[in-house]
Amino acid sequence: MAKSESMKNVIEISKTQVIMAFVATCIEATARLLNTSYKEVYQRMKHVGLIEHYIIPHYETLHSESRENIAKDIAECLTEWEGRR
């Protein structure tokens, strides 16, 4: 298969789509760590604004970490932000 033919099969996605996929990964990893559903974690994050005020703005830093470290960091942040309310 020629290189140009194989490149036709590559799907390009926007940076926004990449970040949203990362957000989903963060939610799922945090839910696993907290032994709860991703729906509950999403609602908790949404309630305190964690996705739009922490995960998305810090994507460049966060995505270079392991899933375990990200989940621990986000769980701690979530608990802290919930405590402020």
Backbone bond lengths (Angstrom), bond angles and torsions (degrees), N, CA, C in turn:
res aa  C-N    CA-C-N  psi(-1)  N-CA   C-N-CA  omega(-1)  CA-C   N-CA-C  phi
1 M - - - 1.444 - - 1.524 108.57 -
2 A 1.285 117.53 131.62 1.459 122.69 179.76 1.523 109.80 -70.66
3 K 1.318 115.79 152.95 1.456 120.92 -178.23 1.527 111.34 -57.86
4 S 1.313 117.62 -41.62 1.458 119.96 -178.47 1.527 111.31 -63.92
5 E 1.314 117.93 -33.65 1.467 121.23 177.52 1.524 110.89 -68.45
6 S 1.327 117.26 -43.14 1.464 119.98 -179.56 1.527 111.06 -68.41
7 M 1.310 118.20 -30.65 1.455 121.61 179.16 1.517 111.92 -70.00
8 K 1.316 117.98 -22.66 1.458 121.20 177.77 1.523 110.77 -65.67
9 N 1.331 116.82 -24.79 1.453 121.32 -178.85 1.527 113.34 -84.68
10 V 1.323 117.58 -6.78 1.456 121.12 179.74 1.522 108.63 -77.93
11 I 1.314 114.87 129.04 1.459 120.21 178.01 1.520 108.06 -99.00
12 E 1.293 115.62 124.88 1.455 119.70 178.25 1.521 108.75 -95.55
13 I 1.321 114.94 134.47 1.456 119.34 176.63 1.519 108.65 -123.33
14 S 1.302 114.96 154.41 1.462 120.36 -177.00 1.528 110.78 -76.31
15 K 1.307 115.69 164.03 1.472 120.45 177.24 1.524 109.71 -62.18
16 T 1.314 117.62 -35.42 1.464 120.90 177.84 1.521 110.25 -61.13
17 Q 1.316 117.37 -42.28 1.460 120.70 178.54 1.527 111.21 -65.58
18 V 1.304 116.86 -38.14 1.471 121.44 177.80 1.533 109.31 -63.62
19 I 1.318 116.79 -44.73 1.464 120.80 -179.58 1.525 110.47 -65.28
20 M 1.323 117.49 -41.01 1.469 119.82 179.25 1.535 111.41 -65.60
21 A 1.313 116.81 -35.47 1.467 119.95 175.44 1.529 109.76 -65.66
22 F 1.324 116.83 -38.20 1.456 121.36 176.51 1.523 110.91 -64.14
23 V 1.325 116.73 -42.64 1.469 121.01 177.64 1.530 109.73 -58.13
24 A 1.326 116.58 -44.88 1.473 120.65 178.63 1.523 110.60 -60.64
25 T 1.315 117.24 -41.08 1.461 121.60 177.84 1.527 110.51 -63.00
26 C 1.321 116.93 -41.53 1.463 121.08 178.27 1.524 111.30 -61.72
27 I 1.310 115.59 -43.70 1.466 120.24 179.94 1.527 110.10 -62.56
28 E 1.313 116.83 -47.92 1.466 121.15 -178.77 1.527 111.67 -63.92
29 A 1.326 117.86 -43.61 1.468 120.92 -179.45 1.526 110.91 -65.59
30 T 1.318 116.67 -39.69 1.460 120.64 178.61 1.523 110.61 -67.32
31 A 1.313 116.75 -40.49 1.465 120.47 177.93 1.529 110.62 -61.45
32 R 1.328 116.81 -42.21 1.473 120.34 177.72 1.520 110.79 -61.68
33 L 1.326 116.22 -44.97 1.455 120.86 179.89 1.529 111.41 -61.19
34 L 1.323 115.91 -41.19 1.465 120.95 -178.06 1.528 112.80 -86.17
35 N 1.328 115.71 -0.76 1.463 121.90 179.95 1.532 111.74 54.32
36 T 1.325 114.15 49.40 1.464 120.92 179.21 1.521 108.79 -140.86
37 S 1.304 116.93 178.60 1.465 120.38 -177.46 1.531 111.26 -80.32
38 Y 1.324 114.87 152.47 1.460 118.85 177.23 1.521 110.33 -65.09
39 K 1.335 117.78 -29.48 1.473 120.68 178.93 1.523 110.93 -63.88
40 E 1.337 115.55 -42.91 1.463 119.14 178.87 1.520 111.01 -64.86
41 V 1.324 116.94 -44.51 1.462 120.64 179.90 1.525 110.22 -63.16
42 Y 1.327 116.99 -42.92 1.468 119.97 178.08 1.524 110.46 -59.24
43 Q 1.328 117.49 -46.00 1.472 120.66 -179.04 1.529 110.98 -62.83
44 R 1.317 116.49 -41.07 1.468 119.97 178.61 1.527 110.53 -64.24
45 M 1.340 116.37 -44.20 1.468 120.39 179.00 1.522 110.79 -63.20
46 K 1.306 115.89 -43.65 1.465 121.35 -179.77 1.527 110.27 -61.70
47 H 1.328 116.12 -42.65 1.461 121.63 -177.83 1.531 112.55 -58.91
48 V 1.323 116.97 -38.93 1.471 120.00 -178.42 1.530 113.34 -98.19
49 G 1.333 117.34 -2.48 1.467 120.55 178.11 1.517 114.04 79.32
50 L 1.328 117.01 22.66 1.460 121.01 -175.21 1.528 113.18 -65.77
51 I 1.313 116.68 -36.15 1.473 119.62 -177.90 1.531 110.39 -67.06
52 E 1.322 116.05 -52.73 1.468 118.53 -175.18 1.526 114.32 -79.85
53 H 1.339 117.20 -20.46 1.467 118.94 -178.06 1.528 114.20 -108.56
54 Y 1.330 117.31 -4.45 1.466 118.66 178.77 1.532 112.09 -133.84
55 I 1.323 116.84 -58.38 1.472 118.74 -173.64 1.527 111.73 -65.78
56 I 1.317 117.23 -51.69 1.472 119.61 -177.89 1.535 112.08 -64.68
57 P 1.336 119.34 -48.75 1.466 118.38 -179.94 1.535 114.03 -63.51
58 H 1.336 117.08 -26.10 1.461 120.72 -178.20 1.526 112.48 -106.14
59 Y 1.307 116.33 20.75 1.465 121.28 -178.80 1.524 112.15 -52.51
60 E 1.316 117.38 -48.55 1.467 120.99 -175.26 1.525 111.75 -57.89
61 T 1.308 117.19 -39.19 1.464 121.26 179.32 1.524 110.93 -77.42
62 L 1.317 116.18 -47.93 1.466 120.83 -174.87 1.526 113.32 -63.77
63 H 1.318 117.67 -41.73 1.463 118.92 -172.18 1.523 113.77 -68.13
64 S 1.330 115.94 -11.07 1.466 118.51 178.09 1.534 112.24 -87.14
65 E 1.320 116.45 -5.66 1.464 121.98 -179.81 1.529 111.13 -90.54
66 S 1.317 116.28 164.97 1.466 120.40 175.47 1.523 109.32 -72.69
67 R 1.317 116.43 157.52 1.467 120.18 178.61 1.523 111.37 -58.78
68 E 1.329 115.95 -38.69 1.464 120.16 -179.68 1.527 110.93 -62.16
69 N 1.325 116.32 -46.20 1.466 119.85 179.46 1.523 111.77 -66.48
70 I 1.309 116.34 -39.28 1.463 120.24 178.18 1.521 109.77 -62.39
71 A 1.323 117.33 -47.17 1.463 121.51 -178.62 1.528 110.70 -60.95
72 K 1.339 117.31 -44.04 1.470 120.42 178.82 1.520 110.83 -62.62
73 D 1.332 116.49 -45.28 1.460 121.76 -179.57 1.525 110.92 -61.86
74 I 1.308 116.28 -46.12 1.459 120.27 -177.55 1.529 110.93 -69.27
75 A 1.327 118.17 -39.22 1.464 121.09 177.98 1.530 110.43 -61.48
76 E 1.330 116.72 -43.57 1.467 120.97 177.89 1.525 110.58 -63.23
77 C 1.312 116.10 -45.36 1.462 121.28 179.67 1.529 110.72 -62.44
78 L 1.308 116.65 -43.37 1.467 121.51 179.71 1.525 110.46 -60.00
79 T 1.318 116.45 -47.35 1.466 120.58 179.71 1.524 110.99 -61.64
80 E 1.324 115.82 -42.77 1.466 120.36 179.22 1.524 111.32 -63.52
81 W 1.331 116.51 -46.49 1.465 119.70 -178.48 1.528 111.18 -66.65
82 E 1.310 117.02 -36.03 1.473 119.80 177.35 1.529 110.05 -66.29
83 G 1.325 117.37 -34.56 1.453 121.60 179.12 1.520 113.92 -67.58
84 R 1.308 116.42 -22.25 1.470 121.69 178.90 1.517 112.36 -78.12
85 R 1.311 116.62 -17.15 1.483 120.19 -176.91 1.485 111.73 -85.78
